[in-house]
């Protein structure tokens, strides 16, 4: 009985890994719909509710690929940051890395609609999977 339970756990773990790998493979086959400057604008839209103060978001290309990761830097004379954010390069979803939560404002829906319009009919079949991708969170 214990062997059967262990075998089920092993099969479930293997299935989960295969599904995860297939999502990444599928994502790699679809061209990015958001570039770095657009990702910075999306972060500003989510944080400030408008595409302003773009210069306070510092891009770090080495964190959580393939996501675009930004630090919101405080203005001098204060030192530090007010948050870390990641942008999904396909869907434009913006994540707060502190607490690992997806950010959403009603005004953001318009930007996401424009991004989604860049998908081909075949790529749209992968859209739900692309939205489920999560960055590495703090």
N, C-alpha and C positions, 0 to 999 in steps of 0.2 A: 504494500500500500504506500509506504514512504517512497519507494522507487518510482511508482507511478506519479505521485505528486511532484517529485523532483523533476521527472521527465516533462511534465506539463509546464513547470516553471521555466525549464530550459527552452522548450519550444516557444513559449510566450515571449521570452527575452529575445530569442533569435528572430522571431517575427517582428518585434518592435524595432530591432536594429535594421532589418531589411527595409521596413517601411521608412525609417529615418534616412537611410542611404538613398532610397529611390527618390525621396523628395529633393535631396541635395542634387542628385544627378539630374532630375527634371529641371530644377532651377538653373543649373549650369548651362542647360541647352537653350534657355530663353534669354535673349539679350536684355540687359538692364534697361529699365524704363525711366530711371532717375539717375542723373549725373551728380557729381559732387556739389556744384553751385546750387542746383535745384534742391538737393538734400538739405543744405544749409538754410535755404529759404523756408523749407517745410518745418525745420526745427524752430525757426524764429516765429513762424505762423502759430505753431502749437504753444510756444512759451509766452510770446507777447500778444497773441491773437492778431498779429499783423506781421508782414514781412519787413520788419525794421530791426535796427541794431544788429545787422548781420555780422559786424566785426567782432562782437563779443563771443561768437561761437568759434572755438579753435578746433580744427579738424585733426584727428589722429588716425592716419591710414593703417596703423599697425594693430589696432584693437578690433576684435570681433569680426574678422572678414566673413562674409562679403558685405556686411553692413557698413554704412558710413557712421563713424562715431565722432561726436563733438563734445567738448567741455564748454559749459557756459561760464566764461570768466567774468569776475566782478571788476568793476571799473576802479582805477586808482583813486585814492590812496589805499583802498581796501584790497587785500590780497586774498586769493582763493577762487573758488568756483561756486556757482549756484546750482550746478547739476551736470549730469552726464546723460547724453542722449544718443540713440542709435536710430538710423533710418534704413528701412528695408529698400534695397535698390530696385526692386521690381514693383512693389505696391505703394511705396511711399509712406507706409506705416511708420509712425514715430514712437519710440519706446523711451521711457525714463529708465535708465540703468539702475538707479537707486530704487529698489522695490520691484523692479522688473515688471512694469505695467505699461500697457499700450495707452498712449495719450490720444484723446479725440475731442475735438470741438466741432460744433455744428458748421462753422465756417470752413473747416478743413474738408468737409464732404465735397465741396466744389473742386478743390485741388485734386483730390483722389479720383473724382470722376474724369478729369482731364487725363490723369495718368492711365486709368483703366482703358480709355479710348485708344491708347497706343498699342494695345494688345491685339494680335491677330485672333481670328476665330479659334484656331487650334491652341494658341497660347492661353486663351480664356479658360480652357478646360483645366489648366493647371493653377488658375488664379487662387482658388480656395486653399490649395496646398502651399502656395507661396505666402499667403497671409498667415499661415500657421507657423512659419519660420520665426524663431526667437533669437535675439542676440545673446551673447554671454553677458550675464548681469552681475552687478556688484553685490 
